[in-house]
Amino acid sequence: MSAGFPAAYRSGKLEHLAQGDDDAFWRLWALHQRRLFEICLRLMRGNQADAEDALGSAALKALNKTRAHAGHITDLRPWLSRLIYNHCLDLHRERRRRRRAENAQITMAIDPGISTSIPSSPEHNLWSNEITRFTEITVNNLPRHLREPFRMRIIDELSYQEITAVLALSPENVRKRIRLAREALR
């Protein structure tokens, strides 16, 4: 392990982790937490809330993985840094997948005839990406009074009753706004 650790931690604390000593892990985590947060902050593009969330979820992941791999870890700091890096990349990938799914839902809501299946060629992939980008921009350009109920219905999949309660509108008004949003998007 690195020379920056107190001697007590250099001599066998990882073995304690392998035996289920969670306190040993949290003491080691505390030593690296500031540096790991800096890594999260950089990887989450400066968004402090996202970095804090990433660090919290990575801590639990690290606890579980450290238990399983404690006997094979020779230097904890780079091992945790790599785990944080991979975890933040996974979070970015998951967000991208969610955005694509949301955009596909919006596209299908606007025109159910548009296929959102897996593209069969690079040209189809390019075309699909262009439609998705255009749809996202168009939805974001809707007036707020149309955009909010539309997103709640299509992306959040709330019922008309739930949207009515959240926005304090009549059911007829919610339906009308969603219809007007669809017409504007077409």
C-alpha positions as CSV (number, residue, x, y, z in Angstrom):
1,M,0.0,0.0,0.0
2,S,1.0,3.6,-0.4
3,A,3.4,5.2,2.0
4,G,0.7,7.9,2.8
5,F,-1.2,5.4,5.0
6,P,-0.6,5.2,8.8
7,A,1.4,2.2,9.7
8,A,-1.6,0.5,11.3
9,Y,-3.5,0.5,8.0
10,R,-0.5,-0.7,6.0
11,S,-0.3,-3.9,8.0
12,G,-3.2,-6.0,7.3
13,K,-6.4,-3.8,7.3
14,L,-7.4,-5.2,3.9
15,E,-7.3,-8.7,5.4
16,H,-9.7,-7.5,8.0
17,L,-12.0,-6.4,5.1
18,A,-11.9,-9.9,3.6
19,Q,-13.1,-11.2,7.0
20,G,-16.1,-8.8,7.0
21,D,-14.7,-5.9,9.1
22,D,-16.7,-3.1,7.7
23,D,-15.3,-0.6,10.1
24,A,-11.9,-1.1,8.6
25,F,-13.2,-0.3,5.2
26,W,-14.9,2.9,6.4
27,R,-11.7,4.1,8.1
28,L,-9.8,3.5,4.9
29,W,-12.5,5.1,2.9
30,A,-12.4,8.2,5.1
31,L,-8.7,8.6,4.3
32,H,-9.4,8.7,0.6
33,Q,-12.8,10.3,0.5
34,R,-11.6,13.8,-0.4
35,R,-9.5,12.7,-3.3
36,L,-12.3,10.3,-4.5
37,F,-14.8,13.2,-4.4
38,E,-12.5,15.3,-6.5
39,I,-12.4,12.5,-9.1
40,C,-16.2,12.2,-9.0
41,L,-16.6,16.0,-9.4
42,R,-14.3,16.0,-12.4
43,L,-16.0,13.0,-14.0
44,M,-19.5,14.4,-13.3
45,R,-18.5,17.6,-15.1
46,G,-18.4,19.9,-12.1
47,N,-21.9,19.1,-10.9
48,Q,-21.5,18.8,-7.1
49,A,-24.9,17.1,-6.4
50,D,-24.1,14.4,-9.1
51,A,-20.6,14.0,-7.7
52,E,-22.0,13.5,-4.2
53,D,-24.5,11.0,-5.4
54,A,-21.9,9.1,-7.4
55,L,-19.5,9.0,-4.5
56,G,-22.2,7.7,-2.1
57,S,-23.3,4.9,-4.5
58,A,-19.6,4.1,-5.3
59,A,-18.9,3.8,-1.6
60,L,-21.4,1.0,-1.2
61,K,-20.1,-0.7,-4.4
62,A,-16.6,-0.3,-3.1
63,L,-17.5,-1.9,0.2
64,N,-18.9,-5.0,-1.5
65,K,-16.2,-5.3,-4.0
66,T,-13.4,-4.7,-1.4
67,R,-14.8,-7.6,0.7
68,A,-14.6,-9.9,-2.3
69,H,-11.2,-8.7,-3.6
70,A,-9.3,-7.6,-0.5
71,G,-6.8,-10.4,-0.8
72,H,-5.8,-9.2,-4.3
73,I,-5.6,-5.5,-3.7
74,T,-2.0,-4.3,-3.4
75,D,-2.6,-0.5,-3.3
76,L,-6.1,0.6,-2.3
77,R,-5.9,4.2,-3.5
78,P,-5.5,3.5,-7.2
79,W,-7.9,0.6,-6.9
80,L,-10.6,2.9,-5.4
81,S,-9.8,5.6,-8.0
82,R,-10.4,3.1,-10.9
83,L,-13.6,1.9,-9.2
84,I,-14.8,5.5,-9.0
85,Y,-13.9,6.2,-12.6
86,N,-15.7,3.1,-13.9
87,H,-18.7,3.8,-11.7
88,C,-19.0,7.4,-13.0
89,L,-18.8,6.1,-16.6
90,D,-21.5,3.6,-15.8
91,L,-23.7,6.4,-14.5
92,H,-23.2,8.5,-17.7
93,R,-24.0,5.4,-19.8
94,E,-27.2,4.8,-17.9
95,R,-28.3,8.4,-18.2
96,R,-27.6,8.3,-22.0
97,R,-29.8,5.1,-22.2
98,R,-32.6,6.8,-20.2
99,R,-32.5,9.9,-22.5
100,R,-32.6,7.7,-25.6
101,A,-35.6,5.8,-24.1
102,E,-37.3,9.1,-23.2
103,N,-36.7,10.5,-26.7
104,A,-38.1,7.3,-28.3
105,Q,-41.2,7.6,-26.1
106,I,-41.6,11.2,-27.2
107,T,-41.1,10.4,-30.8
108,M,-43.7,7.6,-30.6
109,A,-46.1,9.9,-28.9
110,I,-45.8,12.5,-31.6
111,D,-46.1,10.0,-34.5
112,P,-46.7,6.3,-33.6
113,G,-45.8,5.4,-37.2
114,I,-42.1,6.3,-36.7
115,S,-40.1,3.2,-36.1
116,T,-37.7,3.3,-33.1
117,S,-36.4,-0.2,-33.7
118,I,-32.7,-0.9,-33.7
119,P,-31.1,0.7,-36.8
120,S,-30.0,-1.7,-39.6
121,S,-27.5,0.6,-41.3
122,P,-25.3,3.6,-40.5
123,E,-27.5,5.8,-42.6
124,H,-30.6,4.6,-40.6
125,N,-28.7,5.2,-37.4
126,L,-27.8,8.8,-38.4
127,W,-31.3,9.4,-39.5
128,S,-32.7,8.1,-36.2
129,N,-30.2,10.3,-34.2
130,E,-31.2,13.3,-36.2
131,I,-34.9,12.7,-35.5
132,T,-34.2,12.2,-31.8
133,R,-32.2,15.4,-31.6
134,F,-34.8,17.4,-33.5
135,T,-37.6,15.9,-31.3
136,E,-35.7,16.8,-28.1
137,I,-35.1,20.4,-29.3
138,T,-38.7,20.8,-30.5
139,V,-40.1,19.5,-27.2
140,N,-37.8,21.8,-25.2
141,N,-39.1,24.7,-27.4
142,L,-42.7,24.1,-26.5
143,P,-44.3,26.7,-24.2
144,R,-44.0,25.6,-20.6
145,H,-47.7,25.2,-20.1
146,L,-47.7,22.6,-22.9
147,R,-44.3,21.1,-22.3
148,E,-44.9,20.1,-18.6
149,P,-48.1,18.1,-19.0
150,F,-46.7,16.5,-22.2
151,R,-43.5,15.4,-20.5
152,M,-45.4,14.2,-17.4
153,R,-47.7,12.1,-19.6
154,I,-45.2,10.7,-22.2
155,I,-41.9,10.5,-20.3
156,D,-43.0,10.1,-16.7
157,E,-46.0,8.1,-17.7
158,L,-48.3,9.8,-15.2
159,S,-52.0,9.3,-15.5
160,Y,-54.2,12.2,-16.5
161,Q,-55.5,12.2,-12.9
162,E,-52.0,12.5,-11.5
163,I,-51.1,15.3,-13.8
164,T,-54.3,17.1,-12.9
165,A,-53.3,16.8,-9.2
166,V,-49.7,17.9,-9.7
167,L,-50.5,20.9,-12.0
168,A,-53.8,21.8,-10.3
169,L,-55.6,21.9,-13.6
170,S,-58.9,20.4,-14.7
171,P,-58.8,17.0,-16.5
172,E,-60.1,18.7,-19.6
173,N,-57.4,21.3,-19.5
174,V,-54.6,18.6,-19.1
175,R,-56.0,16.6,-22.0
176,K,-56.2,19.7,-24.2
177,R,-52.6,20.8,-23.4
178,I,-51.3,17.4,-24.2
179,R,-53.2,17.4,-27.5
180,L,-52.0,20.9,-28.3
181,A,-48.4,19.8,-27.6
182,R,-48.8,16.8,-29.9
183,E,-50.2,19.0,-32.6
184,A,-47.4,21.5,-32.2
185,L,-44.8,18.8,-32.4
186,R,-46.3,17.2,-35.5
